[in-house]
Amino acid sequence: MLSALIWLPVIGALAITLLPQSQSKKGAIIVASAILILDVLLLKQFDTNLAAFQLSENLPWLENIGLNYSLGVDGLSLPLVALNGLLTWLIICFCENQIKERFKLFQVLMLLIHAGVSGAMLSTNTLLFVLFYELVLIPLYLIIAVWGGLQRSYAAMKFLIFTAVSGILILAGFLALGWLTANPTPIFDYSTLQTLSLPLEVQITLLVVLLLGFSIKAPFVPFHSWLPDTYVESATPTVMMLGGIVAKLGTYGLFRFCVGLFPDAWALLAPYIAIWAGLGVLYGAMVAISQKDIKRMVAYSSIGHMSYILLAAAAATPLSLIGGIGQMVSHGLVLALLFYLVGVIEEKVGTRDLDLLNGLLNPLRGL
């Protein structure tokens, strides 16, 4: 079933390319609905009493370098995978009016993004995680560059550079971890890595490298400069997917790898991380309320909300981690809906300037 969540959208995307333009939306809706049904079945099959990975799939691949096709789902990945399916379905079903041209290509790229996100969140091999993590970058860059605003090329390139740096840091951290634990083959299996013990100094070094990588993706202050430009210049469906679930790869990685693999180093740095998170909450809120562009306001508020997730991780108690996962899901859904409403307002009224948006309930505005 887990492989189906990854490869069904890929196969569906390839099939949609063969359909005529008039039939492409029906095909995309069928694929998105099938994915959503699989998510519901996954939720039903999941045993909440088990803490280990469930429905695991393991296939040997490049065993000489430690890369295997290993999938599994647990209480951290399950709600985010379900959110990914829900947002993909909502975007494909209800956002056609936001994309004025080449909607078939847009649907294909959106399904490929869904596949990459699901693959990353279901991977139990760190190299496989990085592979899916980077595969999301290409279709997302194209969507921003093709269907964005006037500054879309600048925003897409900025997003590409920041995400590439993030991926390089994460890959470097995992390669170093695999090399340090080699016996004799590098170890990239997540469950095996959890059982190994490394010197505290090594844990801290690897933790800082991975934390920087995931902080750029989330993003957290001060690595957020790509976010406002990218969110504002992206089309409504793009920013719904980007802010709603793709950015959660950063917080997912934070919980999964930073907290999960380096508990001793994390406990040592947690007080400083909590202060960092608190400053991020304040910064996001203060900058958001000073914005005149409603889309930019929502973008900056997202930075503050993501910092709450970092704060939950810093506490690192069972309750705070559960709350952090809940915040990921609620933030993803609420942010996507907020950006959808911003898109509707801009389409109906023709502006995002808050100074010009008085009297939205006037029937003449059609809202």
Stockholm file with secondary structure:
# STOCKHOLM 1.0

chainA/1-367         MLSALIWLPVIGALAITLLPQSQSKKGAIIVASAILILDVLLLKQFDTNLAAFQLSENLPWLENIGLNYSLGVDGLSLPLVALNGLLTWLIICFCENQIKERFKLFQVLMLLIHAGVSGAMLSTNTLLFVLFYELVLIPLYLIIAVWGGLQRSYAAMKFLIFTAVSGILILAGFLALGWLTANPTPIFDYSTLQTLSLPLEVQITLLVVLLLGFSIKAPFVPFHSWLPDTYVESATPTVMMLGGIVAKLGTYGLFRFCVGLFPDAWALLAPYIAIWAGLGVLYGAMVAISQKDIKRMVAYSSIGHMSYILLAAAAATPLSLIGGIGQMVSHGLVLALLFYLVGVIEEKVGTRDLDLLNGLLNPLRGL
#=GR chainA/1-367 SS CHHHHHHHHHHHHHHHHTSCHHHHHHHHHHHHHHHHHHHHHHHHHCCTTCCSCEEEEEEEEEGGGTEEEEEEECTTHHHHHHHHHHHHHHHHHHCGGGCCSCHHHHHHHHHHHHHHHHHHHHBCBHHHHHHHHHHTHHHHHHHHHHHSCTTHHHHHHHHHHHHHHHHHHHHHHHHHHHHHTCSSSCCCBHHHHHHCCCCHHHHHHHHHHHHHHHHHHTTCTTSCTHHHHHHHHSCHHHHHHIIIIITHHHHHHIIIIIIHHCHHHHHHHHHHHHHHHHHHHHHHHHHHTTCSBHHHHHHHHHHHHHHHHHHHHHHCCHHHHHHHHHHHHHHHHHHHHHHHHHHHHHHHHSCCBGGGCTTTTCGGGTC
#=GC SS_cons         CHHHHHHHHHHHHHHHHTSCHHHHHHHHHHHHHHHHHHHHHHHHHCCTTCCSCEEEEEEEEEGGGTEEEEEEECTTHHHHHHHHHHHHHHHHHHCGGGCCSCHHHHHHHHHHHHHHHHHHHHBCBHHHHHHHHHHTHHHHHHHHHHHSCTTHHHHHHHHHHHHHHHHHHHHHHHHHHHHHTCSSSCCCBHHHHHHCCCCHHHHHHHHHHHHHHHHHHTTCTTSCTHHHHHHHHSCHHHHHHIIIIITHHHHHHIIIIIIHHCHHHHHHHHHHHHHHHHHHHHHHHHHHTTCSBHHHHHHHHHHHHHHHHHHHHHHCCHHHHHHHHHHHHHHHHHHHHHHHHHHHHHHHHSCCBGGGCTTTTCGGGTC
//
